[in-house]
Amino acid sequence: MDRAVARVMEEASRTGEAAAARFERAGPVVGKAAAGGVSVEVAPGGLLTGLTVSRAALRGGSEAVAAQILELSRRAERRAGDRMYQVLSPVLGADAVAALGYAALAEDDPDFYDEEPVVL
């Protein structure tokens, strides 16, 4: 049994090192979204890490700004999850990362772009 435990510990250590290297290369794993003079940045899981509201956005009233912040935060959270998926899936495998609650966004997903892509 000690050999099995040692193998598991070794594999966990290698996986941790590989994940740490990917995070180092990828930089901060956050999601960002902006529209209508409001921009947000969130960590995976939705923790708000940055918020900018322009004077023009404030002219729309507090309820409109609050709704914009909530919508952009939701979009940014999905983008942060996509970024986490992109960083970890080569190390842990797609199924394991999906089990952690992170999913890749497809290019046709409305949250993939800040604005709809222009089709030429």
C-alpha positions in Angstrom: 0.0 0.0 0.0 2.9 2.4 0.7 4.0 2.1 -2.9 0.6 2.9 -4.2 0.4 6.0 -2.0 3.9 7.0 -3.1 2.9 6.7 -6.7 -0.3 8.8 -6.2 1.7 11.5 -4.3 4.3 11.6 -7.1 1.7 11.9 -9.8 -0.1 14.6 -7.8 3.2 16.5 -7.4 3.9 16.3 -11.2 0.4 17.4 -12.0 0.7 20.3 -9.7 4.0 21.4 -11.2 2.6 21.1 -14.7 -0.4 23.2 -13.7 1.8 25.8 -12.0 3.9 26.1 -15.1 0.8 26.6 -17.3 -0.5 29.3 -14.9 2.8 31.1 -15.0 2.9 31.1 -18.8 -0.8 32.1 -19.1 -0.7 35.0 -16.6 -3.7 36.0 -14.6 -6.8 33.9 -15.1 -9.6 36.4 -15.2 -12.6 37.2 -17.3 -13.3 40.7 -18.6 -16.3 42.3 -20.2 -17.2 45.8 -21.2 -20.1 47.7 -22.7 -21.9 51.0 -22.3 -19.2 52.7 -20.4 -18.9 49.9 -17.8 -16.1 47.3 -17.6 -15.7 44.5 -15.2 -13.0 41.9 -14.4 -13.8 38.8 -12.4 -11.8 35.8 -11.1 -13.0 32.2 -11.9 -16.0 31.7 -9.7 -17.2 35.3 -10.1 -15.3 37.3 -7.5 -15.3 40.9 -8.8 -11.7 42.0 -9.1 -12.1 45.2 -11.1 -14.9 47.6 -12.0 -14.8 50.8 -14.0 -17.9 53.0 -14.6 -17.8 56.0 -16.8 -19.6 59.3 -16.1 -21.7 58.7 -19.2 -22.8 55.3 -17.9 -23.8 57.0 -14.6 -26.2 59.3 -16.5 -28.4 56.3 -17.2 -29.3 55.9 -13.5 -28.3 53.6 -10.8 -30.7 50.8 -11.7 -29.4 50.7 -15.3 -25.7 50.7 -14.1 -26.5 47.9 -11.6 -28.1 45.8 -14.3 -25.2 46.4 -16.6 -22.7 45.4 -13.9 -24.6 42.2 -13.2 -24.8 41.2 -16.8 -21.2 42.0 -17.6 -20.1 40.1 -14.4 -22.0 37.1 -15.6 -20.4 37.3 -19.0 -16.9 37.8 -17.5 -17.4 34.9 -15.1 -18.1 32.6 -18.1 -15.0 34.0 -19.8 -12.9 33.4 -16.7 -14.2 29.8 -16.6 -13.2 29.4 -20.2 -9.8 30.7 -19.5 -9.4 28.3 -16.6 -10.5 25.5 -18.8 -8.0 26.4 -21.5 -5.2 26.5 -18.9 -6.0 23.4 -17.0 -7.5 21.0 -19.5 -4.1 20.0 -21.1 -2.9 19.0 -17.6 -6.0 17.5 -15.9 -8.0 16.5 -18.9 -11.2 18.1 -20.2 -13.6 15.9 -18.1 -11.8 16.7 -14.8 -11.8 20.4 -15.5 -15.5 20.3 -16.5 -16.2 18.5 -13.2 -14.6 21.4 -11.4 -17.3 23.6 -13.1 -15.2 25.2 -15.8 -16.3 25.1 -19.5 -14.9 26.2 -22.8 -16.8 28.8 -24.7 -17.5 28.2 -28.4 -16.9 31.0 -30.8 -20.6 31.1 -31.6 -21.5 31.6 -27.9 -22.9 35.1 -27.3 -20.5 35.5 -24.4 -17.4 34.8 -26.4 -17.2 38.4 -27.8 -18.0 41.8 -26.3 -19.9 42.6 -29.4 -21.3 40.3 -32.1 -18.6 39.5 -34.6 -18.8 41.1 -38.0 -19.3 38.4 -40.7 -17.8 39.4 -44.0 
